[in-house]
Amino acid sequence: MTDCLIYNISVPQRHPSSICVELSRLVESLKGVSGLFSTVAQDEALMEFIGDFSRTDEIKPEDRTIGFVVVNAEKRKIAISISDPSGRLAPDVNAAAGRLRALGIETEVDLS
């Protein structure tokens, strides 16, 4: 069983992309997503992000989606919503959100 986050990413001049990122790569992906906001070549940055973080193996019935990350590069906004009843992800997610905010990206976090 694999726990996944669904990223929905919108960059200007492109249809939104949705990818599955494994939970084990959450922190790394939240660091990498900042590249979508800081470059004029957002299309290339999107393709690189997808190549680096998108799950490539087969999705199985026992896999679970535990959260969503919605990225709107044009509006410089990101919303992170993750089911985390144990609270174990909170420190890492909040630290990543702080880094995104420091870059001027409006960041909303919901850990429930």
C-alpha positions in Angstrom: 0.0 0.0 0.0 1.2 3.5 -0.9 0.1 6.8 0.6 -0.1 9.5 -2.0 -0.7 13.2 -2.3 -2.5 14.5 -5.3 -0.8 17.7 -6.7 -3.0 19.8 -9.0 -0.7 22.3 -10.6 -1.7 25.3 -12.8 0.8 27.4 -14.6 0.0 30.1 -17.2 -0.8 29.0 -20.7 -1.2 25.3 -19.8 -4.1 23.0 -18.9 -3.8 22.1 -15.1 -1.7 19.0 -14.4 -2.6 16.4 -11.7 0.0 14.0 -10.4 0.4 11.6 -7.5 3.4 12.1 -5.3 4.3 9.4 -2.7 4.0 10.6 0.9 7.7 9.6 1.5 8.6 12.4 -1.0 6.3 15.1 0.5 9.0 17.4 2.1 11.2 17.1 -0.9 8.3 17.9 -3.3 7.3 20.9 -1.3 10.9 22.2 -1.6 10.9 21.5 -5.3 7.5 23.1 -6.0 9.0 26.6 -5.3 10.7 26.4 -8.7 7.3 26.7 -10.3 7.0 30.2 -8.8 10.5 31.5 -9.4 11.1 31.0 -13.1 9.9 32.6 -16.3 10.2 29.2 -17.9 7.3 27.8 -15.9 6.4 25.2 -18.6 9.8 23.7 -18.4 9.8 23.9 -14.6 6.5 22.0 -14.6 7.8 19.3 -16.8 10.9 19.0 -14.6 8.8 18.8 -11.4 6.5 16.1 -12.9 9.5 14.1 -14.0 11.2 14.4 -10.6 8.2 13.8 -8.3 5.3 12.0 -10.2 4.7 8.5 -9.1 5.5 6.2 -12.1 4.5 2.7 -10.9 1.1 1.2 -11.2 -1.6 2.5 -8.9 -3.2 -0.3 -6.9 -6.6 -0.6 -5.2 -5.1 -0.6 -1.7 -3.3 2.7 -2.3 -4.6 5.7 -0.4 -4.8 9.4 -1.2 -4.2 11.2 2.1 -4.1 14.8 0.9 -4.0 17.4 -1.8 -1.6 20.2 -2.8 -3.1 22.8 -5.1 -0.6 25.1 -6.9 -1.6 28.2 -8.8 1.7 29.6 -10.1 0.1 32.6 -11.8 -1.6 33.8 -8.6 1.4 32.7 -6.4 -0.7 30.5 -4.2 -0.5 27.0 -2.8 -2.9 25.1 -0.6 -1.8 22.1 1.3 -4.5 19.8 2.8 -3.4 16.5 4.4 -5.1 14.0 6.7 -2.6 13.7 9.5 -4.4 12.5 12.6 -1.1 11.5 14.3 0.4 15.0 13.8 3.7 13.4 12.6 3.8 15.4 9.4 3.0 18.8 11.0 6.5 20.0 11.8 7.9 19.2 8.3 4.8 20.6 6.4 4.8 23.8 8.5 8.5 24.3 8.0 8.0 23.9 4.2 5.1 26.3 4.3 7.2 28.8 6.1 9.9 28.6 3.4 7.2 29.1 0.7 5.8 32.1 2.5 9.3 33.6 2.8 9.4 33.5 -1.0 6.2 35.6 -1.2 4.0 32.6 -2.0 0.6 32.7 -0.3 0.5 29.4 1.5 -2.5 27.8 3.2 -2.1 24.6 5.3 -4.8 22.3 6.6 -3.6 19.3 8.6 -6.5 17.4 10.1 
